[in-house]
């Protein structure tokens, strides 16, 4: 069996000088394609159980490569998905992906603390980038990711699967059309009981904490429901397991958002309890979604008549998300959830942590 040291030091592609500009090389050698090759960076649960299976069903893209630091995973994926040796990378030789025409898109599926580094490296390699949420740990990191992709003339999309999902698109469209009148109040919750203790989600230095992870879902719910960006926030955070969630790491977070129109939102997220709903109150009625963010579809009801329900099999949402983003790249169209969308959420997340820490209302700029 290949040793880890040998694997990490193996050069996948040889004979091409590193002095050649990746973007120059790619523009000269990359032909037009009807399907884009995707390389997954990080082979944890989300890549293994959702993204890789989803890529077996996509029409506009396919699983072309992987990036992993574990030789055993590389060998398993190679056999399972017939991945070519030259399309298998580790974290040391990752930058050589610049010279591989098989790879058009790099999908970063790593702990949040690593997102900035690998998005920037992928952009410098001349590859389009998809990045899982949360986009990064700080707004500064998010902006650097956006700037790097713009500088290298590649697209950047954040993995907000719900923005591609038909139930979410339906209720968002109906709210914008005034189905329940002026939006007055939003309540959104997303959480589950996580019994792990050493995952990156329980490690502050890796971008752990529930507000970064599940919290992005409730912020999306509030922002999509109101159609506005919050201008101020108050917040509270606590843990029932201080031995696991310590040093300021949040197990449960609650926040109250104020929007320019006067609408308010109460959002809750937790690793200590199961919850998944969105309630929107308008001047002429209400929308009640439960579940609001499930992988296999959402269910909702309007108080003034009608239901929202489009069930489907897992991992259909991820399939549609990646197909939509690949099609946008090929047609040179804007991403549905670009880097700027991820940046907006992280600005709010930072304000929520500040508000919880100080006990004061924090303005969001």
Order of alpha helices (4+ residues) and beta strands (2+ residues): alpha-alpha-beta-alpha-beta-alpha-beta-beta-alpha-beta-alpha-beta-alpha-beta-alpha-alpha-beta-beta-beta-beta-beta-beta-beta-alpha-alpha-beta
